[in-house]
Amino acid sequence: MIRLLFWVVVIFVAVWAWRKFKAPAVSTPARRPENALPMVRCAHCGVHVPDNSALRQGDLWYCSQAHLQQGPTAGGR
């Protein structure tokens, strides 16, 4: 019985040590790249586009001139 308990403890310690050293190091939170542009959602189709290429009308953003002219969808996507 003592021999069995000894092997159970040895296996437990080996598995614990393997998991501890196998685990990746604690990663730092991902930084947003400095050249990343904020994205906005088209009020008509819901596509996300960079805000510098989107068209704005009041508080709403649109991905194209056609969607700007059609206006927001009634479904509220």
C-alpha positions as CSV (number, residue, x, y, z in Angstrom):
1,M,0.0,0.0,0.0
2,I,2.8,2.4,0.8
3,R,4.5,1.6,-2.5
4,L,1.3,2.4,-4.4
5,L,0.9,5.7,-2.5
6,F,4.5,6.6,-3.3
7,W,4.0,6.1,-7.0
8,V,0.7,8.0,-7.0
9,V,2.6,11.0,-5.4
10,V,5.5,10.7,-7.8
11,I,3.2,10.7,-10.8
12,F,1.2,13.6,-9.4
13,V,4.3,15.7,-8.8
14,A,5.6,14.8,-12.3
15,V,2.4,15.8,-14.0
16,W,2.2,19.0,-11.9
17,A,5.8,20.0,-12.8
18,W,5.3,19.2,-16.5
19,R,2.1,21.4,-16.6
20,K,3.8,24.2,-14.7
21,F,6.8,24.4,-17.0
22,K,4.9,23.6,-20.2
23,A,2.4,26.4,-19.7
24,P,3.2,29.6,-21.6
25,A,4.5,32.6,-19.7
26,V,2.0,35.1,-18.7
27,S,1.5,37.3,-21.7
28,T,1.0,41.0,-21.5
29,P,-2.3,42.4,-22.8
30,A,-2.2,43.0,-26.5
31,R,-1.4,46.6,-27.4
32,R,-3.3,48.3,-30.1
33,P,-0.9,49.1,-32.9
34,E,-0.3,52.8,-33.2
35,N,-1.3,52.8,-36.8
36,A,-4.6,51.1,-36.3
37,L,-7.6,53.1,-37.3
38,P,-10.9,53.2,-35.3
39,M,-13.7,51.3,-37.0
40,V,-17.3,52.5,-37.4
41,R,-20.4,50.5,-38.4
42,C,-22.4,51.4,-41.4
43,A,-26.0,52.3,-40.4
44,H,-27.4,50.7,-43.5
45,C,-25.6,47.3,-43.9
46,G,-23.7,46.9,-40.7
47,V,-20.3,46.5,-42.3
48,H,-17.4,47.9,-40.2
49,V,-15.1,50.3,-42.1
50,P,-12.2,52.6,-40.9
51,D,-13.6,56.0,-39.8
52,N,-11.3,57.8,-42.2
53,S,-13.0,56.2,-45.2
54,A,-16.6,56.2,-43.9
55,L,-19.2,58.9,-44.6
56,R,-20.8,60.6,-41.6
57,Q,-24.3,62.1,-41.4
58,G,-25.0,63.3,-37.9
59,D,-24.4,60.4,-35.5
60,L,-24.6,57.8,-38.2
61,W,-21.8,56.4,-40.3
62,Y,-22.1,54.8,-43.8
63,C,-19.7,52.7,-45.9
64,S,-20.6,54.3,-49.2
65,Q,-22.4,57.2,-50.8
66,A,-25.2,54.8,-52.0
67,H,-25.9,53.7,-48.4
68,L,-25.8,57.3,-47.2
69,Q,-28.5,58.2,-49.7
70,Q,-30.6,55.1,-48.8
71,G,-30.4,55.9,-45.1
72,P,-30.4,53.6,-42.1
73,T,-32.2,50.3,-42.3
74,A,-35.5,49.8,-40.5
75,G,-34.2,46.6,-38.9
76,G,-31.7,48.5,-36.8
77,R,-28.8,46.3,-37.6
